[in-house]
Amino acid sequence: MNQKERSFALKTARSAVELWVREGKRFKPAGTPKPFLDERGCFVTLTKYGELRGCIGYPGPVMPLIDALVGAAISACRDPRFPPLDVSELKKVKIEISVLTKPKPIRPADVKVGQDGLIIKRGFCSGLLLPQVATEHGWSREEFLSQTCVKAGLQPGAWKEKGTEILAFRAEVFSEK
């Protein structure tokens, strides 16, 4: 994405968050640039004073990026791990957007920390960690795989077991200043 498209994405996410929190209404952007009509996965992360406040998204390309972006922004406001975002917090939250490539199977030895995001699936369990999470925590490849298993509700070593599916994706990550 070029700078103009990144700016559009951030303004759209900010408008979606504010309209949802203030009025409970879904934001409908006008003049959507062509790249936002392509089906892409994305996540919207909200932080408050550097701490996670909400992070929700769509790992796969299941809808146009503009719809995924607005939906993820609204959902991040009501991430079940936190109380719903309040009007008093709007000026305090910072928005980060991760636009994803399509997830593809990967061997554990091929995982590149800081570049790959991971999805681990086994049975009905599934967990996802964005590429920046491993870097922020200083994890090794093995720790990243293990923590993705934990996120999925699995034992840390489940990534080594037959029948566990490991998918990787890349993300273009950008945020408000």
Secondary structure, 3 states (H helix, E strand, C coil): CCHHHHHHHHHHHHHHHHHHHHHCCCCCCCCCCHHHHCECEEEEEEEECCEEEEEEEECCCCCEHHHHHHHHHHHHHCCCCCCCCCHHHCCCEEEEEEEECCCEECCHHHCCCCCCEEEEEECCEEEEECHHHHHHHCCCHHHHHHHHHHHCCCCHHHHHCCCCEEEEECEEEEECC
